[in-house]
Amino acid sequence: MYRNQDFIYEAVTNLEKLIDIPIDIETSKANYDAILNIKNVQFVVEVKSAMRASNQGIILSQLEDLRRINKRPILFIADYISKEGASLLKERDLNYIDTSGNAFISKGDIIIYVEGQKRRVKHKTNQSRAFQEAGVKIIFHLLSEPRNLQDSYREIAHKVSVSLGSVSNVMAELEELNYLIKTKEKRVLKNKEELLERWLVEFNTALKPRIIRSRMKFIDANMAQNWRHILLNQTGSEILWGGEPAGAICTNNLKPEEFTIYSNLEMPELAKTLHLVPDKKGNVEVRQKFWQNNNLNQNTVPALLIYTDLMNSGYGRNVEIANQIFENELQHIQ
């Protein structure tokens, strides 16, 4: 459940002013963020602070899951919904309202569609260091493997390539935010799924733009069909598949169209090894590898990063495969 119910009242109030139709709100339901009643039709409400490109994949997945288990229609409410996000929600017949009063609600005789209402500009608050670049790397390390949580601060700093001070500050903030408990014997993560959801968003905004190195394409178009035959681990795990190819390797149930590669090799060496050439519109994205990995037999990034790449793509099939990986490989986060 989303903790800030003010979004619900603000969104509904602004929409009521525009359409002159009364909307009843009930926020006391334990299993939902709220129940809205519009012309005697009850809508189950799911609330998020915002829907942007960085988190639209996971939000769409959650709304589809909520729709599958509910007989009543679903209504998504957010402070801000991007134009692309609103379009995706409408395409999937998912009802929504934002706090500006923009809305799409279609159920039976109820048809409400409002767009073009301008967003009120809000002053930004200071961002927690736990969700800036160094913090995103540290949280990735903590969530990837349960045993990583017990590493010393010095080990974490070395494995994540951040300063010791950053580790200390981020761990302290995770405690303050109720994501981490320290006992005499060990550290324990709390609210792990909430932490994961927040990490997905911040990875896309705080870290991903900094690690994108180049957009490329295969010299031979057939390589896109025969990509599995490229022996990435011949370089000692210095080149790793992420995104769709990694999802295909993990589940054998996906045909990649976009290729994501993580590597710290120099670009000429990488291009020569994989038979790539630069192309701004190519379907191969090369990213910097931002973690330590000593498994010489591995040719994919960690499961958490595969899940993240697929969820953040926003494509329905990728989200389905991401959920399979979450169930099979990331049980420690559930």
C-alpha positions, 0 to 999 in steps of 0.5 A: 500500500502507498503511504501518502493518501493525499495524492488520492484526495488531490487527484479526485478533487481536481477531477471532480472540478473538471467533470462535475461528477461526484466521486466517493472515496474510502481509504480504510480498506486494509488490502487496497490504497482506496476504493473509489465509487463513481456512478455506483461502480467501485474501483480498486485504487493503486497509488504511486508517487509518479509514473515515468519511463524509469518505472513504467514497466514495474507499474504496468506489471503490478497493475496487470497483476492487480487486475487479474486477482480482482473482479472490480475494475482497477484505477491507478492514481499518481501525482505525475504520469508521463505522456508516454505512461498515460498512453500505455495505460490507455492502450491497456485499458487501465484507468488512471487519474493524476493530481492535475486532473488528467484521467482515463476511466472507462467502465460500462456507461462511464467514459471519462477522458481528460488530458492537457491539464498542466502539472503544478511545479513542486520544489525538489527536496534533497535526495537521499544519498542512499539513492544517488549513484554510489548508493544505487551501486551499494544497494545492488550489491546488498540485494544481489546475494543474501551473503553480500549483506554480511560483508564488511564495509571495506569489502563492500567498498572494494566490490562496489568501487565506492569510498568507505565513507559512502558505504558508511553513509548509505548503510546508516541511511538505510537504517533510518529509512527502515530498510536495514536492521543491525544486530550483534550477529548480522545485518537484516534487510527489511521491506525488501520488495519496497526497497527493490521497487525504489531501486529499480527507479533510481537505477534508471535515473541515477546510474543507468545514464552514467554507464551507457557507453555506446549504441552499436549494431552487428556487422553481419545481420545474421549475428543477431539471430546467432548471438548464442554462438558468441563465446562471451566468456572467452574473455574471462567474464569481461563481457556479459549479456544483460537485458533480453539476451540474458533473459533468453539464457535464463529461461530459454523462452525469449527471442531477443530483439534488443541486445544489452552488453555490460563490459569494461573492455576498451571499445575497439577490443569489444567491437572486434570480439563481438563484430560490432560497429557504431550505430546510433540507431543500432539494437546493441547497447553497451554499458559499463560494468559497475560491479566486481565479478570473478566468476570466469564461467559466467556470461550473463549479469547477475539475476537482479540486473537481468530482472531490472533491465527487462522490467524497465524495458516496459515491454509486456513479454519482457516483463513476463520473463522478468517475473519468471526470473524474480520467482526462480532466481530472486527468492531471497528478496520475496 
